[in-house]
Amino acid sequence: MQVTSIMKILFCVCSAFLPLSLISHPIFELEDYEVVSRETNLIGETLAASQGVYGQEDLEYRPILRTGEVLEVVPGLVVTQHSGTGKANQYFLRGFNLDHGTDFATFVDGMPVNMVTHAHGQGYSDFNFVIPELIEFVSYTKGPYHAALGDFSSAGSAQIKTVDRLEQGLATLTIGEDSYYRGVLADSFDISDKETVLFGVEGHYYDGPWEIGENLNQFKGLAKYSRLLVDGELSFTFHGYDAEWDSADQIPIRAVQQNLISPLGSIDDDVGGESSRYSISTDYRKETASGVTDVNAYAVYYDLNLWSNFTYFLEDPINGDEFEQAEERMIYGASVAHNIPNANWFERPARHTFGMQVRYDDIDGVGLYQTAGRQRIGTVREDDVNEFSTGLFYENEIQWTDRLTSIVGLRADYFYFDVESDLQANSGNEDDFIASPKLNLIYSLSEEVELYASAGLGFHSNDARGTTITLDPTDPLLMTPADQVDPLVKSTGAEVGMRLSWNEKLNSSVSFWWLELDSELLYVGDAGATEASIGSERYGIEFANYYRPFDQLIFDLDFSVTHAELENGDEIPGALDTVLNGGVTYQNDSGFFTTLRVRYFGPRPLVEDGSVESDSSLVFNYRIGYDISESLRISLDVLNLFDSDDDDISYFYESRLPGEVVGVEDVHFHPIEPRTIRGTLTYRF
């Protein structure tokens, strides 16, 4: 990382102590309470049935194939991959193929993970920098009903909070098939009765089952300083991440049927990527008689070089269609939120929350290049982008009776885009403003049952380059005009639901929801990007359950069904209609534990007329282990227990294989990784 980038990061952290006019972006938080697991009773703590929280206990016994799967505890969320492990995952939620994160807002320690105007896709969310063992809890929301959440949050959000301290140091080593090696070392130290320093590092290498070998090298680091103050607390957090990998991208089904390659083969073995992310953030909380003030500031350095080839020889029969998407950026942001919990309105108990958010992305050379063997042979377009956004929100909660509570919110967002393109005709600036009202009603039937009704407006931002474009850069003669997109796209949603918490054993919730977008972002397989389309409508039902009949046994089962269509009645490619995720975990006092989990997602249309559909996908994962002592644990994961040959992802588009005279429209798929076994030794000290 350049020295100037480091200086920018340090400047932004110091800015946390400057006037609050610089501050923004509070993460959404539940009321203060100890988060244990999904077992936690959330009656009286949430404003919707589709909102929740889970902690490290929910992850401790869960077998996962890849880091991003820590988010699959969110009911109805599916996490897959269509190429190399080093990339951001593919996300599905509420009938959305979210690509790599659009319409699903994500945060880690208060910092937004979604990337605006990203080289590979709007809203790109790469969680690979997170060390799963150091997650304290994850809170999640669904729908545009939360005033503290803005861009990308129409379908939902997830907020990861990492631990401030560890009761014991941690060292783990995992070894598995296909040259899988992963090690984690973490510990914390109390340097005084009010100060704690925590560190954690992870190293990860993986070849994968693919014929080309992934050659994944990942390195992660976390360092945190925390201090208790007389009237609050203060922390500084550093995250570091660096990775490089080769990719086994999606492949056409005809190539397998013709025995040109196996299901684990590749057409272009030169593709892959490299990425790094370094951040510093600070959190400050002050509690006074007048309320609680939370301040967060952050700075992030990020870069990516990603080589892909989805159409092979369709456009260039000589050099091939390989391309590179690249960018380097700095992100600066901050937040302030002030909560007045003991107010009084209309002689009723009330709460007021005021917040402000600011974010600035300085993107240097976000580009698309023609390549061969990862060497650039042409430039499609290259842009420098500056994108600024700020949001203000207010939320008012009134307890009208012992049973009825209302939460009314209003959010206002302003975006400014400045694009300097290598083609002057595509340079320019644009701005936009959007206001988003929210309304939530909560009715308590009893101490065990709550009813909810919610409605609100939300939005997602579009790629800044699309707001100023006038000529299609893929046309060599520059004669083709290009359509501009709206800077901000409105969403409208509503939901009714119920939450049940019974006898400290059962937590269940059900929600019926509806969501409409003014413009749908659709993934275009042969372009490897998303494009704005017409509006869309979705509605569905979600049912989430957590049951612990006795201390040793836990059942969880989440089920969702969605109907999704474009405003003209066409299907939405990639929209999931059915998701089921569940498991059973057993642990006893002798130290033995075992978990069996299942994930199912149904078929989905691959084209607008519904004439081509993907297959459904079903996979089981299993973990068994034993605590040899209080310090030493051994466990074994069997991922894809029954060796399913289903697909992680499927697309339908045109490509051209070597030897083909013309392009062929075909299903392109990426299979679930075959059954693999991994053993882990964990030592706590």
Beta strands, then each sheet from edge to edge (+ up, - down):
strand 1: 52-55
strand 2: 78-80
strand 3: 90-93
strand 4: 96-97
strand 5: 104-108
strand 6: 111-112
strand 7: 135-142
strand 8: 156-162
strand 9: 170-176
strand 10: 180-190
strand 11: 195-206
strand 12: 216-229
strand 13: 232-246
strand 14: 251-252
strand 15: 272-288
strand 16: 291-308
strand 17: 323-345
strand 18: 348-372
strand 19: 375-399
strand 20: 404-421
strand 21: 428-444
strand 22: 449-461
strand 23: 488-502
strand 24: 506-517
strand 25: 521-524
strand 26: 529-532
strand 27: 536-550
strand 28: 553-566
strand 29: 578-587
strand 30: 592-601
strand 31: 617-627
strand 32: 632-639
strand 33: 647-655
strand 34: 664-671
strand 35: 676-684
sheet 1: 1+ 7- 8+ 5+ 6-
sheet 2: 2+ 3- 4+
sheet 3: 9+ 10- 11+ 12- 13+ 15- 16+ 17- 18+ 19- 20+ 21- 22+ 23- 24+ 27- 28+ 29- 30+ 31- 32+ 35- 9+
sheet 4: 14+ 34- 33+
sheet 5: 25+ 26-
end
